[in-house]
Amino acid sequence: MTVLWSLVVLLHSCVFVRAVTGVTCATVKIPTLKRAKTALVCHPDTSAQYPLHLLAHGDFGNPQQLKPLAKQIASYGFCVVAYASCAIDNFCDNGEASFVEAIKTIQYLEQNSTKVPAVNLTMPYSASGHSTGARVVLMLAAIVDNPQYLQSTKYASLLTPEVRRSVSKIKAVVADHADPMYDLKQDPDFGHFNITKMPVMIVTGTNDRIEPLLSGWKDFNLLQTPDKVFLNINNATHLQPIETHLEGPYLAYFVRLFTLFDLRAGGMLYGSSAVQGSILSRIAANDGFVASGGARNNGNGEVGYVACTAGTVPVPSVPAKFAKYC
C-alpha cells in the first residue's frame, strides 16, 4: 500500500484530478415519495453507467436548488439522484423521519432500474446532504453501523431486512452543514447513534449561523469511525452548498476514495502539501479556503481541517498536533 501510495503522489505532481466537462440532468418521477414525487438525476454526458450518489436537500429546499452541486458531483463520475424530500421538518416528524424519503428513493431505483439507465446499482453507493439532508445521511450511516439504532423508536418497523440490505450498500457519506446529531429534539435515538465504520466527512463554515456554534465539530467528535474528515470553509454560510458549493470537488474526492478506492482522489484529501490541489497544499499556500486558527466553528479554536483514517490511506502529512483528534 505504501509503495502504491507513493506512486499516486508522484502522479499527482504531474496530473490533476479532473472532472468531465459534460453533464446531463433530467427530472425523474418517484411516485413513492411523500412530497413532489420527483428527483433530479444528473450524470456525465455519456452512455456509460455510474455509481449512485444520493443527494438530500434541507428545509425550504428542493433538488433544483442543489442542481449546480449535483452537476459538480456528477462530473466526477457519479449518477447523482437529488430527491424531493419534505419541504420543512414539520412535514417529516421534525425532520426525524426525513431519512425514510432517502430509503424510498433507493428502493424505487432498485426496483425500477430502467427508469434511470445511467445508474449502476451493482457498485457501492454514496450519499451526501445539506442541513436536514445531512442529518439524513448521518442517520443512514448509523443504521448501517449499529443495528440497535432506531429499534426503540416508532421507525423500527420500517427497517426491514430488505431495507437494511439496500442501505448497507452505502459506503461513504458527507454531512454538509449538518443539523446537530447530539440534539435530542433532532436525533430520534441519540442513545444509539453510533457510527463506527462508515467513512464520514463533515463540512461546515465560519459564517454558518443557522446551525448551533461548533455543531459540525461536535458532530465530528461523535463519530467513532476511524475514517473521518472535518472541514471548516472560510467565510462559508449555511447556504454555501447552494450558492457556491466550494466543497463539491472534495466531497466527490472523498466518496470516490471510499467507494471506488480511487487513491488519486484520496490524495486531494489525505495528500501532503506537495500534492497539487490537495487541501493541505491550499493551507500551505494560504489561499483562504480553509478556516485559519481562531476562526468561528473551528474545532477547539484551532482545527479548520483534519483528516483521519484507519489505514485505508497513509496520512504522513497530517500535523502531529492534530493526531489527537482522530
N, C-alpha and C positions, 0 to 999 in steps of 0.2 A: 504493500500500500504506500509506504513512504517513497519508494523509488518512483512509483506511478505518479504520486502527487508532485514530486519534483519535476517530472516531465510536463505535467499540466501547468505548473507555474512558469516553466520555460516557454511553453506555447503562449501563455498569456502575455509574455513580454513582446510577442510579435503579432498576436491575433486577439482582437477584442471580441467578446461575446456579443453577437449582433442579432437583432430581431429581423424577421422577414418584413417586407415592405407592404404587401397587400393583405388586407383582412376583409372578410365578408361577414356582414351581420344581417340577421333576419329575426322576425318575431315568430315564435312557435307557440301553439296552443298547448296548455297543460290543464285539462279540464278538472283535475283533482284538486287544484289549488283553491284556497279559500277566497282570495281577493280577485284580482284581474284575470286569473286563469291563463296567464301567458308568461313567456320567458324570452329574453333577448339572448340569441345564440350567436356568438362570434367565433370565427376560426380563420386560419390562414387561407388565402385565396388559391387553394389548390384542390385537387381531387383526392388527396390523401386523408387518412383518418388520424385523429389526435386524441390524447388522453383528456378525460373530463376534468374541468376545473369549475367547481360550483362557486358562484359569487352572490353574496347575500347583502342586500341593502339595509339601511337603518330606518328609523322613524321618519315620517314625512318624505320618504324617498321612494324611488321606483327604479326599475332597471335602466331606463333611458338616461337617468342622471349619472349612472355609472358606466355609460357606454364608452366614453373615452378610456377609462381604466380597463374595461372589458376588452377593448380592441388592443390595448397595450399588452395585456397579459396574453391574449390570443396570439399576438405577433411573435411570442417566444415559443410557440409550438403547442398550444392548447386549444381545445374546444371549450370555450367559456360559456357557461349557462347561467345567466343572471336572471333568476326567477322573481316574479312579483310576490312579495311576502305581504304581511299585514301592513296597512298604511301607518298605523300607530300601535304602540304597545298594548293599549287598551283592547284592541281587537283580537289580541292573542294572549290573554291572561297576563297583562302587564309585561308582555314580551317573553314570558316563561314558556309559552307554547310555540314560539316562532320557529323553533327547531323542527317542529312537525312539518312545516311547509318545505323545509330543505329535504326531509326524508321523502315526502310525497314526490318531489321533483326527481330525486334519484330513482325511486321505484318506477315512476312513469317512464323515464328514459330506458330503464332496463326492460320494461315490459313492452315498450313500443320503440325499439331501436331504429326502425326505419324512418321515424319522424325526424330524427337528427342523424343523417347518414355520415356526418363528419366526425362523430364521436366514436372512439374505440373503447368499448366498455370492458375489454379484456386487460387493459392496462390499469395501473394504480390510479386512484382518484386523488384529487386535492381540493381544498376549499379555502376561501377567504371571505371576510365580511367586514362591513363598516358599521360601527356603533352597535346597535342591537344585532345586526348581522354578524358582527364579530363575537358577540355573546353566543350566537347560534353555533358558530364553528368551534368555539371552545367547549360548548356543551356536547357537540358531536364527538369531539376528541375524548371527553370524559366518558361518554357512553362506550366508546371503543375500548378504553383502557381500564375502566372499572365497572364490572357487571352489576355492582350494587348501586351505581348512580341512577337516581330517579325511581328505584324499585319501591321506595316507601312513599311515593307520590301518586297522584291520580294519573300520571302519564305512564305508569308501569305497564299497563295492558297494551300500550301502543308498541312497546319494544318487543315484538315477536321475534322468534328465531330468524325469520325471513328478513325483517328489518335490520337485525344485528348483522346478518351476513352482508347486506348491502352497505351499511355504514362502515363495516370493517375494511372495506376496500379503500377508504380514505387513509392516506399515508402521510399527509402533512397538511397543516393549517396555518393561516396567517390571520391574526386578530388585529384589525386596523382601527385604532381609536376605540377600543372596546369598552363596553359597559363594565362596571366593577363586579367581578365574579365573587368578591367577598361580601357583597351586599345581600343580605338575606331576603330583601324585597325584590331582588332581580334574579338571583340564583335559587331555583326552587329546591335544591338539595345540596346546599353548601357543605353539609357534613360529609358527603360522599363525593364531592368534587375533587377528583384526583387524577391528574394526567401524568402518567409515569413513563410512557414510551413514545407517544406521538410527538414528532418534531413540531415545535410551535415557534412562530415568530410574532412578537408583539411590537406594534408600531404606535407611536404617539407623537405629539408635537408640543413645542414650547408654548404655543398660543392656543392650545386646546383648553377652553374654559367651559365647555359643556360637560365633559366628564370630570369627576372629582379630582382635585390635585393629587398627583402621584398615582392615580388609579392604574395606569399602564405598568408602572414599576411594581406596584403591589400585585397585580395580576401575574407579572413575570415571576415574582417570588413565590407564588402559589404553585408554580409548575415544578414537578419532581422529575420530569423528563430530562435526561442529560443533553438532549439536542434542542437547544433553545436560543433565540436571538432577541435582544432588546434594542430598539432603535428609536431615539427621540430626535425628530427632524426639526431643525432650527426654523423658527417663525411659522411652523405649520399650525393651522387652526383645526378645529374638529371637522370642518368641511373640506379639508385639503384633499382627501381621496376623490372628491367630486370635482374640485376646482382645478387642481394642478397635478394630482396623483404622482408626486415625486418619488414615492416608494415603489411604484409599479415595476420597474426593472428588477429591483432587489427582491420584491415579492415573488416574481417569476423565477429568479435565480434560486431562491430558497426552495420552492416546490419542485423545481427541476432537479435539484440536488437530491432531495429525499424521496422523490417518486421515480425518477429516471436514473438516479445515481450519476448525474452529469457533473463530473468534477470540475470542468471548466466553469460552469455556472457557480459551483460551490466556491471557486476561487474568488469570486466577486464579494462574497460574504466573509469567508474564512482566510482568504489570501493575505499576504503581507502587504506592506505599503509599496512594495516593488511591483505588485500586480496592477497593471494599468486599469483604472476604473473601479478597483475594489474600494470598499468603504474605508478601509484603513489608509489607502492611498489618498482618498479625499480628505481624511482627517489630517494627514501629514501635509497636504497642500493647503490646508486651512481655507477651503473653498466655501465654507459656511453651510454645508449640507447637514452635518451632524451638530447637534447642540454641544456647546463647549461647557467647561466646568462652571458650576454655579447656576446653570440655566434652569428655568422652571420645568418641572416634570422629570428632571434628571434623577436617576437613582442615587440616593444618599448625597445628592447635590453634586456628584462628580461623574456619574455614569451616563453618557449620552448614547453609548453604543457598547454592547458586549455580545460576543458570540461564543456559545458553549457547545460542546459535542462530546459524545461518549467514545469517540474514536472513529466515527464514520469518516471524518476527515481530520487530519492533523491540524492543530492550531498553534504552531510555534510562535506566531506573531501576536497572539493575544497578550496585552500587557500583564505582567505578573500581578500588579496591584489589583487587577480586576478578576483574577482567578478565583477569589473567594466568593464571587457572586454566581459561580457555576455549580 
